[in-house]
Amino acid sequence: MILKNLGFIITDTPRSYIYLQVLKENNIFPSYFIYLKNQKKKEFPEVKKKKKENYFKVPSEFEKICGKKIDINFNILSEIQKLNIDYDVYNTTNIHNSFVIKRIISRKEKDFIYSGYSGVILKKSVLDSNKNFLHIHGGFLPKFKGSTTNYYSILEENALGASSIFMRQEIDSGPILYKSRFKVPKKKYEIDDFYDSLIRSIVLIKTIKIYFKNNKWPKVKNNTISVKNYYIIHPLLKHIAILS
C-alpha cells in the first residue's frame, strides 16, 4: 500500500532503519523518499560494536506489528531501490540545506514522516514550506516534552511513551495525533539503541493506519497544558533509571 500524499525524510539513524523495516512489515509505504545521507558514518556503527548478533529480537507482544527481529545490517538506499518508489539522495545531514528545502517544496506530497538526525530542530525555513512534518516523539505528551524524556518517565511513572505530532517551532508542542504508553523493557540498556525507536515505530504505524482508514489524520483531544521541558538527563539519573 503506497500512500500518495505521504513522503519520508529518512536518515542514517537507527530510528530510520527501524521505521522503514516496520513499514515494510506492514506493507505501508510513502510515495517518495528524501534520503539525507551521512557519508562519514556507517550504518549502526556504535550498535554493532555492542552486539554479537546482527539483529535485535522484537518482544513477543510487538511481533504482530514489527515482525520477529530488526536487522542491523540494513542498507537504506538498497532497500529504497528495491521498493521502486521515487526518491532523491542528498549527501548532507542538514535538512536546512537550500537544495533539500527546494525539493521538499516542489514535491506534491503534503505530509512527510520526519526521522532526522539527533539534536536537529526544524527551523522556520522548513516549517514554512507549507508541508506537515510527522514526528514521533519519544515520550507521552504533553507531560513529557523535550529530550530523553522516557528516562524521566521511568523514574516518575515506571512506564515509557511515544506520541505522534505535526512539528511546530516550539519543541514538542504541535497537535498530538496519537499517543500510547508502554511497559519498561527487561533489557533497559537497549532503550537508546532499539526499544525507544521500536515503540515510536508502533505509534507511527498506528497513526498512519488511522489516517488511511478515515482519510484524515487523527487528533488527540487534550485539555492538559504542560509548561515544563525536560533536558538531556544527567548520566547518574539515567543510570538510576536503568537500574530501577
Backbone bond lengths (Angstrom), bond angles and torsions (degrees), N, CA, C in turn:
res aa  C-N    CA-C-N  psi(-1)  N-CA   C-N-CA  omega(-1)  CA-C   N-CA-C  phi
1 M - - - 1.449 - - 1.523 109.78 -
2 I 1.315 116.51 119.95 1.462 121.53 178.96 1.523 108.41 -107.65
3 L 1.333 116.03 125.79 1.455 121.42 178.45 1.520 109.16 -90.78
4 K 1.328 116.60 111.07 1.461 121.92 -168.31 1.529 113.58 -67.86
5 N 1.314 117.19 -22.65 1.463 119.73 -176.38 1.524 112.74 -101.65
6 L 1.346 116.14 13.09 1.461 120.34 -173.61 1.522 111.62 -122.93
7 G 1.331 116.97 124.35 1.452 123.12 172.74 1.516 110.11 -106.38
8 F 1.321 116.11 174.10 1.465 121.51 -178.28 1.525 108.24 -140.46
9 I 1.331 116.77 116.13 1.467 121.84 172.72 1.515 106.53 -91.56
10 I 1.323 115.37 110.03 1.463 121.80 -168.05 1.527 110.08 -119.57
11 T 1.330 116.66 148.32 1.458 121.74 -172.93 1.528 110.79 -138.20
12 D 1.322 115.56 171.97 1.466 120.68 176.76 1.524 110.04 -81.95
13 T 1.310 116.09 70.51 1.460 122.15 179.67 1.521 109.01 -134.13
14 P 1.327 117.34 150.78 1.467 119.07 175.90 1.521 112.95 -54.30
15 R 1.333 116.73 -36.18 1.464 119.64 -179.29 1.527 111.09 -62.71
16 S 1.331 116.67 -45.30 1.463 120.13 179.33 1.521 111.26 -62.67
17 Y 1.326 116.57 -40.60 1.460 120.45 179.82 1.519 110.16 -60.80
18 I 1.336 115.78 -44.95 1.459 120.28 -178.31 1.530 110.46 -68.54
19 Y 1.335 117.54 -42.88 1.465 120.30 177.60 1.525 110.98 -55.34
20 L 1.330 116.16 -48.66 1.455 119.67 -175.93 1.519 111.80 -65.07
21 Q 1.328 116.76 -40.20 1.460 119.61 179.69 1.526 111.64 -67.03
22 V 1.332 116.95 -37.83 1.463 119.66 179.87 1.529 110.67 -73.63
23 L 1.323 117.96 -35.26 1.465 120.46 172.75 1.532 110.24 -59.42
24 K 1.335 116.34 -44.71 1.470 120.26 178.35 1.525 111.09 -61.59
25 E 1.318 116.29 -41.47 1.461 121.19 -179.75 1.528 110.81 -59.24
26 N 1.325 116.60 -31.81 1.465 121.61 -178.29 1.529 112.93 -99.79
27 N 1.327 116.18 5.80 1.462 121.89 179.22 1.531 111.92 54.22
28 I 1.328 115.04 42.63 1.463 122.44 177.59 1.525 107.87 -121.58
29 F 1.338 116.23 128.89 1.460 119.01 -175.86 1.523 110.77 -139.52
30 P 1.328 115.48 149.13 1.464 118.99 170.92 1.523 109.05 -75.63
31 S 1.308 116.50 171.36 1.468 119.87 177.73 1.528 111.90 -93.27
32 Y 1.326 116.26 -3.80 1.466 119.53 -176.07 1.536 109.69 -162.34
33 F 1.339 115.07 142.68 1.466 121.98 175.11 1.523 110.58 -119.04
34 I 1.328 116.64 137.44 1.459 122.01 161.44 1.516 105.98 -109.87
35 Y 1.317 116.11 116.33 1.465 121.62 -178.38 1.524 108.71 -103.34
36 L 1.332 116.57 111.95 1.459 122.10 176.08 1.520 107.84 -92.38
37 K 1.308 115.23 99.43 1.466 121.74 -169.38 1.520 111.20 -87.23
38 N 1.312 115.22 129.39 1.458 121.76 174.99 1.524 108.50 -93.51
39 Q 1.316 117.76 101.10 1.458 121.40 -174.99 1.526 112.94 -71.71
40 K 1.320 116.64 -19.03 1.470 119.61 -175.72 1.517 112.89 -90.47
41 K 1.319 117.00 -5.04 1.455 119.70 -172.34 1.520 110.84 -132.26
42 K 1.330 116.80 128.11 1.454 120.35 177.21 1.528 109.59 -80.89
43 E 1.341 115.19 165.86 1.444 120.93 -177.56 1.527 111.27 -65.11
44 F 1.308 116.51 132.74 1.458 123.76 174.54 1.529 113.38 49.07
45 P 1.338 121.53 42.23 1.459 120.35 -173.65 1.516 113.63 -62.52
46 E 1.352 116.53 -46.87 1.456 119.44 -176.80 1.521 111.53 -71.71
47 V 1.336 116.91 -29.65 1.463 120.35 -179.46 1.521 110.82 -72.91
48 K 1.316 117.46 -42.01 1.460 121.19 -177.70 1.522 112.10 -62.23
49 K 1.338 115.69 -30.17 1.462 118.83 178.62 1.521 111.45 -67.86
50 K 1.329 117.01 -26.23 1.456 121.66 -175.84 1.523 112.81 -88.51
51 K 1.339 116.84 -25.94 1.455 119.95 -169.22 1.523 113.41 -109.23
52 K 1.317 115.32 141.87 1.458 120.58 173.93 1.529 110.06 -81.21
53 E 1.336 116.67 -37.42 1.463 121.06 179.89 1.529 109.58 -84.28
54 N 1.316 115.52 161.48 1.466 121.34 177.20 1.526 111.55 -97.99
55 Y 1.326 115.99 26.51 1.458 119.63 -179.51 1.529 109.86 -157.40
56 F 1.324 115.03 163.64 1.460 122.48 168.94 1.521 107.48 -107.64
57 K 1.312 117.36 137.40 1.463 121.14 176.09 1.524 109.20 -83.69
58 V 1.315 116.06 129.11 1.467 122.02 179.94 1.533 108.99 -79.18
59 P 1.342 118.53 131.70 1.472 120.48 174.98 1.525 111.14 -54.53
60 S 1.317 116.39 142.71 1.469 121.69 -171.69 1.529 112.59 -56.42
61 E 1.361 117.76 -32.85 1.471 119.40 -177.50 1.526 112.63 -70.42
62 F 1.333 116.75 -13.29 1.467 120.79 -179.67 1.527 113.52 -108.42
63 E 1.317 117.31 0.03 1.469 120.37 -173.84 1.529 112.43 -62.49
64 K 1.329 117.62 -33.54 1.460 120.19 -177.85 1.518 110.94 -62.90
65 I 1.316 117.46 -34.87 1.459 121.61 -179.20 1.528 111.90 -91.44
66 C 1.325 116.30 -39.50 1.473 120.57 -168.50 1.521 114.79 -106.41
67 G 1.328 118.30 -6.95 1.451 119.48 -173.31 1.518 110.41 83.49
68 K 1.315 116.04 -176.88 1.466 119.96 -174.01 1.519 114.19 -89.04
69 K 1.342 117.07 -21.13 1.465 117.73 -179.72 1.518 110.32 -155.29
70 I 1.323 114.87 158.75 1.453 123.23 176.72 1.521 107.97 -114.21
71 D 1.304 115.88 120.54 1.462 122.26 -177.30 1.524 109.95 -78.22
72 I 1.335 117.68 132.62 1.463 119.67 175.78 1.529 111.71 -104.59
73 N 1.322 117.02 7.93 1.468 121.24 169.93 1.528 109.86 -99.73
74 F 1.285 115.39 30.11 1.452 124.32 -172.20 1.525 110.08 -80.95
75 N 1.321 117.49 136.03 1.462 122.11 177.47 1.530 108.20 -115.86
76 I 1.320 115.83 112.14 1.467 120.38 -173.15 1.524 112.34 -59.77
77 L 1.316 117.00 -49.88 1.458 119.76 -176.06 1.523 111.29 -61.44
78 S 1.324 117.09 -43.75 1.469 120.53 178.99 1.521 111.44 -60.13
79 E 1.323 115.99 -41.65 1.462 119.88 -178.97 1.527 111.69 -68.50
80 I 1.332 116.67 -39.84 1.463 119.85 177.24 1.523 110.58 -62.38
81 Q 1.322 116.70 -43.46 1.463 121.09 -178.97 1.524 111.69 -63.20
82 K 1.321 117.50 -34.21 1.466 121.18 178.14 1.528 111.85 -65.86
83 L 1.314 116.22 -27.42 1.467 120.31 -175.35 1.521 113.29 -77.73
84 N 1.332 116.38 -15.19 1.466 121.17 -179.24 1.535 110.85 57.80
85 I 1.337 114.28 43.39 1.463 122.34 178.38 1.524 108.17 -115.66
86 D 1.311 115.99 143.56 1.464 121.51 -178.68 1.529 110.77 -56.80
87 Y 1.324 116.70 137.76 1.468 120.08 179.51 1.521 110.77 -154.68
88 D 1.343 114.67 159.32 1.458 122.56 170.69 1.517 108.20 -131.91
89 V 1.335 115.59 145.24 1.465 121.56 177.27 1.521 108.66 -115.33
90 Y 1.332 115.85 129.75 1.461 120.99 175.32 1.527 108.03 -121.16
91 N 1.328 115.64 126.66 1.461 120.19 -178.99 1.528 110.22 -81.78
92 T 1.323 114.22 64.41 1.457 121.75 179.23 1.522 108.46 -153.11
93 T 1.313 115.80 150.18 1.463 120.38 173.96 1.527 110.50 -97.51
94 N 1.317 116.80 3.03 1.462 122.79 -171.71 1.522 111.26 -102.43
95 I 1.309 116.45 105.90 1.467 119.89 178.58 1.525 111.57 -66.75
96 H 1.323 117.43 -18.62 1.464 121.16 -179.84 1.527 112.53 -85.37
97 N 1.320 116.53 3.35 1.461 120.79 172.79 1.536 109.13 -56.37
98 S 1.318 116.89 133.75 1.469 121.04 -173.82 1.524 112.55 -59.39
99 F 1.354 117.74 -35.58 1.461 120.79 179.38 1.532 110.82 -67.80
100 V 1.336 115.71 -37.20 1.471 120.04 178.78 1.526 109.94 -66.50
101 I 1.322 116.70 -45.81 1.469 120.73 -179.88 1.526 110.94 -60.66
102 K 1.330 116.51 -44.19 1.465 120.36 179.41 1.525 110.81 -60.61
103 R 1.325 116.41 -38.76 1.463 119.83 -179.43 1.534 110.97 -68.83
104 I 1.314 116.32 -41.91 1.463 119.65 177.45 1.525 110.38 -59.41
105 I 1.320 116.53 -45.99 1.464 121.59 -179.10 1.527 111.45 -62.50
106 S 1.339 116.11 -37.04 1.465 120.38 -175.13 1.529 113.30 -75.51
107 R 1.336 116.90 -17.28 1.454 119.61 -175.55 1.532 111.75 -75.69
108 K 1.327 114.95 152.47 1.466 120.97 179.67 1.523 111.90 -75.97
109 E 1.347 116.89 -24.01 1.462 120.34 -177.55 1.533 110.35 -63.89
110 K 1.315 115.79 134.42 1.466 121.70 179.49 1.524 111.60 -86.61
111 D 1.329 115.99 -33.67 1.462 121.68 -173.69 1.529 110.19 -119.00
112 F 1.328 116.07 142.85 1.464 122.14 179.56 1.518 110.09 -131.51
113 I 1.336 115.90 128.46 1.467 119.34 165.97 1.521 106.87 -67.67
114 Y 1.325 116.86 129.96 1.457 119.70 179.78 1.531 109.57 -113.90
115 S 1.329 115.43 117.25 1.458 121.61 176.44 1.522 107.23 -128.67
116 G 1.330 115.53 81.53 1.453 120.70 -170.57 1.515 114.40 -93.43
117 Y 1.311 114.78 -177.43 1.457 121.41 178.06 1.527 110.00 -75.02
118 S 1.313 115.76 150.38 1.457 122.62 -175.32 1.534 111.48 -58.33
119 G 1.322 114.68 136.09 1.457 120.23 174.82 1.512 115.39 84.64
120 V 1.334 117.72 -2.91 1.466 121.01 -178.85 1.531 109.43 -86.88
121 I 1.320 115.87 124.57 1.464 122.10 176.56 1.520 107.86 -108.20
122 L 1.314 117.09 127.89 1.455 120.51 -178.47 1.527 111.11 -65.10
123 K 1.318 114.83 130.18 1.462 121.01 -178.57 1.528 110.42 -91.79
124 K 1.326 113.29 172.34 1.457 120.77 -177.74 1.525 111.81 -57.10
125 S 1.352 117.56 -35.07 1.465 121.10 -178.16 1.521 112.09 -60.24
126 V 1.334 117.13 -31.23 1.471 121.41 177.60 1.526 110.42 -87.59
127 L 1.325 116.12 -46.35 1.458 120.29 -176.04 1.523 112.72 -65.25
128 D 1.329 116.67 -22.90 1.468 120.86 178.19 1.530 112.96 -88.83
129 S 1.319 116.67 14.09 1.468 120.63 -177.07 1.525 113.21 -81.67
130 N 1.331 117.05 4.32 1.463 122.24 -179.24 1.528 112.17 66.30
131 K 1.340 115.05 28.14 1.459 121.53 175.26 1.524 108.70 -120.89
132 N 1.334 116.07 158.55 1.462 121.56 172.90 1.516 109.38 -101.66
133 F 1.325 116.77 135.69 1.460 121.67 -179.36 1.522 108.71 -113.63
134 L 1.334 114.31 110.09 1.460 121.81 -177.47 1.524 109.41 -83.90
135 H 1.311 115.95 115.22 1.459 122.11 -178.75 1.514 108.98 -119.34
136 I 1.331 116.33 139.35 1.458 120.57 174.82 1.522 107.79 -105.07
137 H 1.309 115.12 111.54 1.461 122.31 -177.67 1.524 110.11 -84.01
138 G 1.304 116.52 137.13 1.462 121.30 177.78 1.513 111.47 -83.49
139 G 1.316 116.56 72.39 1.453 122.21 -179.89 1.519 109.46 172.83
140 F 1.314 116.59 157.69 1.463 121.66 -178.53 1.522 107.99 -89.20
141 L 1.332 115.74 106.06 1.462 121.85 -177.13 1.527 110.99 -85.35
142 P 1.331 117.47 153.30 1.465 126.81 4.64 1.518 114.49 -90.14
143 K 1.336 117.74 2.35 1.466 119.70 -174.52 1.518 112.58 -65.08
144 F 1.335 116.67 -43.25 1.459 120.16 -173.38 1.526 110.66 -109.75
145 K 1.320 115.32 85.28 1.460 122.04 176.70 1.522 109.97 -96.84
146 G 1.338 115.78 153.69 1.455 119.23 172.96 1.519 113.12 105.19
147 S 1.327 115.68 -149.07 1.463 122.05 -170.56 1.531 111.53 -104.88
148 T 1.328 115.63 146.16 1.485 124.08 176.54 1.533 111.69 49.79
149 T 1.318 116.32 35.60 1.457 119.53 -172.25 1.526 113.56 -67.85
150 N 1.320 117.58 -23.95 1.460 117.60 -177.82 1.522 112.64 -68.25
151 Y 1.324 117.92 -24.85 1.470 119.17 175.14 1.529 110.33 -71.00
152 Y 1.347 116.51 -38.21 1.459 119.26 173.99 1.525 110.00 -65.32
153 S 1.329 115.75 -36.61 1.460 120.97 179.27 1.527 111.16 -64.13
154 I 1.320 116.49 -38.22 1.472 120.24 176.91 1.525 109.70 -62.19
155 L 1.332 115.83 -46.19 1.467 120.42 -177.44 1.527 111.57 -66.90
156 E 1.321 117.91 -36.38 1.463 120.94 -174.81 1.528 113.36 -90.08
157 E 1.348 116.95 -34.94 1.467 119.81 -171.29 1.526 114.02 -128.90
158 N 1.325 117.59 -4.52 1.467 121.67 -174.79 1.534 110.82 53.41
159 A 1.320 114.94 45.05 1.468 121.42 179.34 1.521 108.74 -154.57
160 L 1.332 115.44 164.65 1.452 121.55 173.84 1.522 107.99 -120.45
161 G 1.337 114.78 167.60 1.450 118.27 179.19 1.508 111.85 -149.62
162 A 1.319 115.82 165.21 1.466 122.68 173.38 1.525 107.25 -149.45
163 S 1.325 115.09 143.37 1.466 120.47 -174.92 1.522 109.68 -140.15
164 S 1.326 116.89 135.63 1.468 120.70 176.16 1.522 109.07 -95.61
165 I 1.336 115.39 134.53 1.463 121.41 -178.94 1.527 109.45 -141.21
166 F 1.321 115.48 159.71 1.457 121.00 163.67 1.523 106.99 -93.06
167 M 1.315 116.48 127.24 1.454 121.22 -171.00 1.524 112.34 -70.15
168 R 1.328 114.73 143.51 1.456 124.12 174.14 1.529 107.95 -130.84
169 Q 1.314 117.34 173.28 1.456 119.84 -176.96 1.519 112.32 -64.92
170 E 1.305 117.19 -36.69 1.463 119.50 177.09 1.520 108.85 -76.51
171 I 1.322 116.96 133.57 1.466 122.30 -172.20 1.531 111.26 -59.12
172 D 1.333 115.34 127.07 1.472 123.86 173.14 1.530 113.05 53.18
173 S 1.323 115.89 35.67 1.459 120.30 -176.17 1.526 113.18 -119.62
174 G 1.313 117.41 8.67 1.456 120.03 176.98 1.515 110.86 -71.63
175 P 1.330 117.94 170.12 1.469 120.92 178.55 1.527 110.99 -58.95
176 I 1.326 115.73 132.28 1.471 121.56 -179.51 1.525 108.46 -83.69
177 L 1.332 116.04 123.20 1.463 120.63 -178.41 1.525 111.88 -90.65
178 Y 1.325 115.17 -42.62 1.472 120.48 -176.00 1.533 107.01 -160.26
179 K 1.315 116.44 148.46 1.463 119.18 177.37 1.518 109.84 -152.50
180 S 1.328 115.53 157.23 1.455 119.79 -178.19 1.522 109.83 -154.44
181 R 1.325 115.97 148.33 1.463 121.53 173.56 1.525 109.08 -98.89
182 F 1.329 115.55 151.70 1.456 121.76 -179.69 1.528 109.54 -135.32
183 K 1.305 114.93 152.56 1.459 118.39 177.28 1.533 109.78 -74.01
184 V 1.316 115.89 156.69 1.456 121.55 179.32 1.527 108.57 -73.89
185 P 1.333 118.57 131.64 1.471 120.23 -177.60 1.527 111.51 -72.22
186 K 1.327 115.43 157.37 1.470 120.18 176.02 1.524 110.52 -64.72
187 K 1.340 116.50 -40.48 1.463 120.76 -179.84 1.533 108.98 -91.69
188 K 1.323 115.93 78.05 1.464 119.66 -176.27 1.524 112.30 -64.95
189 Y 1.315 116.55 -24.61 1.468 119.82 179.86 1.535 111.68 -69.03
190 E 1.348 117.68 -10.57 1.462 121.19 177.55 1.531 113.21 -95.81
191 I 1.322 116.84 3.96 1.467 119.37 -176.67 1.522 111.36 -58.46
192 D 1.328 117.73 -50.96 1.468 121.02 -175.53 1.524 112.29 -65.05
193 D 1.326 116.30 -45.49 1.465 120.52 -173.71 1.525 113.34 -79.83
194 F 1.328 116.80 -23.67 1.462 117.81 -169.35 1.527 114.32 -142.28
195 Y 1.336 117.61 -60.54 1.460 120.80 -166.16 1.522 112.60 -64.21
196 D 1.334 117.51 -41.44 1.458 120.78 179.29 1.530 110.52 -57.96
197 S 1.332 116.46 -47.16 1.468 120.39 179.86 1.525 111.41 -67.72
198 L 1.330 116.69 -33.25 1.466 120.04 -179.84 1.525 111.01 -65.01
199 I 1.343 117.40 -46.76 1.464 118.11 -179.18 1.534 110.72 -70.27
200 R 1.328 117.29 -29.50 1.469 118.86 173.82 1.527 110.03 -64.52
201 S 1.331 116.67 -39.62 1.473 119.96 -179.64 1.524 110.98 -64.24
202 I 1.321 116.90 -34.15 1.464 120.88 178.25 1.527 110.27 -65.77
203 V 1.326 116.20 -44.03 1.470 120.31 177.56 1.524 110.35 -65.35
204 L 1.328 117.25 -37.54 1.467 121.21 176.04 1.521 110.98 -58.99
205 I 1.318 116.69 -50.40 1.471 120.93 -178.61 1.524 111.07 -62.06
206 K 1.323 117.15 -44.14 1.467 120.02 -178.64 1.525 111.17 -65.34
207 T 1.322 116.45 -37.85 1.467 120.17 177.58 1.522 110.69 -63.35
208 I 1.324 116.14 -46.08 1.466 120.91 -178.48 1.527 111.01 -66.03
209 K 1.329 117.27 -38.51 1.467 120.04 179.75 1.526 111.65 -65.19
210 I 1.315 117.27 -37.26 1.464 120.27 175.92 1.525 109.85 -65.36
211 Y 1.338 115.10 -42.07 1.471 120.10 177.63 1.530 110.64 -59.62
212 F 1.316 117.15 -45.33 1.462 121.31 -178.41 1.526 110.59 -65.14
213 K 1.311 117.16 -40.48 1.471 121.46 -177.77 1.523 111.66 -67.78
214 N 1.334 116.99 -42.03 1.466 121.26 -172.42 1.524 114.04 -102.50
215 N 1.336 115.34 -5.75 1.466 121.19 -178.04 1.532 112.03 60.56
216 K 1.311 116.38 27.61 1.457 122.33 172.60 1.526 108.35 -160.16
217 W 1.318 115.88 154.94 1.459 120.41 -179.01 1.516 110.44 -73.25
218 P 1.326 116.75 141.58 1.465 119.03 176.28 1.529 110.30 -70.97
219 K 1.299 116.07 167.37 1.468 120.47 176.51 1.517 108.93 -149.53
220 V 1.323 115.56 127.11 1.465 120.99 179.04 1.521 108.83 -80.19
221 K 1.330 116.14 127.93 1.456 120.09 173.71 1.516 107.86 -75.32
222 N 1.301 116.68 117.40 1.453 120.71 -169.98 1.523 110.21 -129.04
223 N 1.317 116.06 116.27 1.459 120.70 178.14 1.523 112.00 -105.51
224 T 1.325 116.70 2.28 1.458 120.55 -178.04 1.517 109.12 -95.10
225 I 1.297 116.63 126.89 1.458 121.37 178.22 1.523 108.91 -106.15
226 S 1.325 116.74 125.83 1.456 121.17 177.97 1.523 109.01 -112.70
227 V 1.312 115.80 129.11 1.466 120.34 178.62 1.529 110.69 -107.74
228 K 1.321 116.29 3.25 1.458 120.70 -175.48 1.515 110.85 -99.51
229 N 1.323 116.38 133.30 1.462 122.29 171.65 1.519 108.97 -113.99
230 Y 1.329 115.98 135.70 1.460 120.50 176.43 1.528 109.08 -92.76
231 Y 1.321 115.09 146.69 1.458 120.92 179.45 1.525 109.46 -113.71
232 I 1.325 116.49 166.73 1.466 120.97 -175.54 1.526 109.91 -47.01
233 I 1.307 115.40 124.43 1.454 121.13 -172.66 1.530 111.51 -66.95
234 H 1.313 115.87 142.95 1.464 121.02 177.20 1.532 108.64 -64.53
235 P 1.347 117.59 140.25 1.474 120.34 -177.80 1.525 113.59 -53.48
236 L 1.331 117.28 -35.04 1.464 119.84 -179.86 1.525 110.86 -67.73
237 L 1.353 116.98 -43.76 1.461 119.96 177.27 1.523 111.23 -64.14
238 K 1.332 115.81 -39.11 1.474 119.61 177.38 1.520 110.49 -61.38
239 H 1.314 116.61 -42.29 1.468 121.34 179.60 1.532 109.95 -63.41
240 I 1.330 116.55 -39.91 1.474 120.58 178.29 1.528 109.84 -64.43
241 A 1.338 116.80 -41.13 1.468 120.72 178.62 1.520 111.14 -61.97
242 I 1.330 116.85 -41.37 1.466 120.92 -179.57 1.539 110.92 -67.55
243 L 1.335 116.44 -36.86 1.462 120.54 -178.46 1.525 112.86 -81.69
244 S 1.338 116.98 -16.56 1.466 119.88 -173.78 1.525 111.94 -67.89
